[in-house]
Amino acid sequence: MTNDIIDTLISEWKNERPELNAEPMAIVGRILSLGKTLEKRASAVLKDSGIYYTDLDVLATLRRSGKPYALTPSQLMQSVLLTSGAMTALLDRLTKLELIYRTVDDKDKRIKRATLTKKGIKIIDSAIEIRFREAHEAVDSLNEKEREQLAQLLKKMMSTLN
């Protein structure tokens, strides 16, 4: 395998600051770089569906919640990495696109639940198929055993950092 930018980064730090252990960047740097690459790929394949990656995240969370496909902003934020202000702006935009509608919560009138519209269900059902296809292509260079190992290692790493 040829050297990549992360190998170069580690080598340069070894030269400039040999007392530092830059080896963890072999993993952390690649995870960060890979995350950006995967997000760009996902955004590119979603372009024709008319939604953005963050839209997909919210719509998919609503869709997989099951009927009636309705959640509060707080429930959505547990699954989506957005601030409350960004979530409000996103929900407003999805409402204008008629992919969701907002209703006052029966239990707490201060909360406006987000619910998928029929149009929203149609869009997310199509977009998630595209997204899953792209994810499959992204890991296609790994065999089944490697994918299982990587998934478990990443899960282990995530569990210790959250």
C-alpha positions as CSV (number, residue, x, y, z in Angstrom):
1,M,0.0,0.0,0.0
2,T,1.3,3.5,-0.8
3,N,1.8,6.3,1.7
4,D,-1.1,8.7,2.2
5,I,-1.4,12.2,3.7
6,I,-1.6,10.7,7.2
7,D,1.7,8.8,6.8
8,T,3.3,12.1,5.7
9,L,1.8,13.9,8.7
10,I,3.2,11.3,11.1
11,S,6.6,11.3,9.5
12,E,6.8,15.1,9.6
13,W,5.9,15.2,13.3
14,K,8.5,12.5,14.0
15,N,11.1,14.8,12.4
16,E,9.9,18.0,14.0
17,R,8.9,16.7,17.4
18,P,10.4,13.2,17.9
19,E,9.4,13.3,21.6
20,L,5.7,13.2,20.6
21,N,3.9,10.0,19.8
22,A,2.1,10.7,16.6
23,E,1.1,7.1,15.9
24,P,-2.5,7.5,17.2
25,M,-3.0,9.9,14.3
26,A,-2.7,6.8,12.0
27,I,-6.2,5.9,13.3
28,V,-7.7,9.2,14.4
29,G,-6.5,11.2,11.4
30,R,-7.8,8.6,9.0
31,I,-11.2,8.4,10.8
32,L,-11.6,12.2,10.6
33,S,-10.5,12.2,6.9
34,L,-12.7,9.3,6.1
35,G,-15.7,10.9,7.8
36,K,-15.4,14.0,5.6
37,T,-15.0,11.8,2.5
38,L,-18.0,9.7,3.3
39,E,-20.2,12.8,4.0
40,K,-19.2,14.3,0.7
41,R,-20.0,11.1,-1.1
42,A,-23.4,10.9,0.6
43,S,-24.2,14.5,-0.2
44,A,-23.2,14.0,-3.9
45,V,-25.5,10.9,-4.3
46,L,-28.4,12.7,-2.6
47,K,-28.1,15.8,-4.8
48,D,-30.7,14.6,-7.3
49,S,-33.2,13.7,-4.6
50,G,-33.5,17.4,-3.7
51,I,-32.4,16.9,0.0
52,Y,-29.2,17.5,1.9
53,Y,-27.4,15.0,4.1
54,T,-28.7,16.7,7.3
55,D,-32.2,16.5,5.8
56,L,-31.8,12.8,5.2
57,D,-30.7,12.4,8.8
58,V,-33.8,14.0,10.2
59,L,-36.2,12.4,7.7
60,A,-34.6,9.0,8.2
61,T,-34.9,9.3,12.0
62,L,-38.6,10.1,11.6
63,R,-39.2,7.3,9.2
64,R,-37.5,4.6,11.2
65,S,-39.4,5.7,14.3
66,G,-42.4,3.9,12.9
67,K,-46.0,5.2,12.5
68,P,-47.1,7.9,13.0
69,Y,-43.5,9.0,12.0
70,A,-43.6,11.8,14.6
71,L,-41.0,13.0,17.1
72,T,-40.2,16.0,19.2
73,P,-37.2,18.2,18.4
74,S,-35.5,16.8,21.5
75,Q,-36.0,13.2,20.4
76,L,-34.6,14.1,16.9
77,M,-31.6,15.8,18.5
78,Q,-30.7,12.5,20.3
79,S,-30.2,10.9,16.8
80,V,-28.9,13.9,14.8
81,L,-25.8,15.9,15.5
82,L,-27.2,19.4,15.4
83,T,-27.6,22.3,17.8
84,S,-31.1,23.2,18.8
85,G,-30.9,26.4,16.7
86,A,-29.8,24.4,13.6
87,M,-32.5,21.8,14.3
88,T,-35.2,24.5,14.4
89,A,-33.9,26.0,11.1
90,L,-33.8,22.6,9.5
91,L,-37.3,21.7,10.7
92,D,-38.6,25.0,9.4
93,R,-37.0,24.3,6.0
94,L,-38.4,20.8,5.8
95,T,-41.9,22.2,6.7
96,K,-41.6,24.7,3.8
97,L,-40.6,21.8,1.5
98,E,-43.8,20.0,2.7
99,L,-41.7,17.0,3.8
100,I,-42.9,17.4,7.4
101,Y,-45.6,19.2,9.3
102,R,-45.5,20.5,12.8
103,T,-48.2,20.0,15.5
104,V,-48.4,21.1,19.1
105,D,-47.7,18.2,21.5
106,D,-50.7,17.0,23.4
107,K,-48.8,16.7,26.7
108,D,-46.7,19.9,26.4
109,K,-48.1,22.8,24.4
110,R,-44.6,24.4,24.2
111,I,-43.4,21.5,22.0
112,K,-44.1,21.2,18.3
113,R,-43.8,17.6,17.1
114,A,-42.4,17.0,13.6
115,T,-44.3,14.5,11.5
116,L,-43.5,13.1,8.0
117,T,-45.9,14.0,5.3
118,K,-46.8,11.5,2.5
119,K,-44.4,13.5,0.3
120,G,-41.7,13.2,3.0
121,I,-42.2,9.4,3.3
122,K,-41.8,9.1,-0.5
123,I,-38.7,11.2,-0.6
124,I,-37.0,9.5,2.4
125,D,-37.9,6.0,1.1
126,S,-36.2,6.8,-2.2
127,A,-33.2,8.7,-0.7
128,I,-32.4,6.0,1.9
129,E,-32.2,3.4,-0.8
130,I,-29.7,5.6,-2.6
131,R,-27.8,6.3,0.6
132,F,-27.6,2.6,1.5
133,R,-26.3,1.7,-2.0
134,E,-23.6,4.4,-1.6
135,A,-22.7,3.1,1.8
136,H,-22.4,-0.4,0.4
137,E,-20.1,0.9,-2.4
138,A,-18.0,2.7,0.2
139,V,-17.1,-0.5,2.1
140,D,-16.9,-2.7,-0.9
141,S,-13.1,-2.8,-0.8
142,L,-13.4,-4.8,2.5
143,N,-14.4,-8.4,2.7
144,E,-17.2,-9.5,5.0
145,K,-14.8,-10.4,7.9
146,E,-13.0,-7.1,7.6
147,R,-16.3,-5.2,7.7
148,E,-17.4,-7.0,10.8
149,Q,-14.0,-6.5,12.5
150,L,-13.9,-2.8,11.6
151,A,-17.5,-2.3,12.8
152,Q,-16.7,-3.9,16.1
153,L,-13.5,-2.0,16.6
154,L,-15.2,1.4,15.8
155,K,-18.1,0.5,18.1
156,K,-15.6,-0.3,20.9
157,M,-13.7,3.0,20.3
158,M,-17.0,5.0,20.2
159,S,-18.2,3.4,23.4
160,T,-15.1,4.6,25.3
161,L,-15.2,8.1,24.0
162,N,-18.9,9.0,24.4
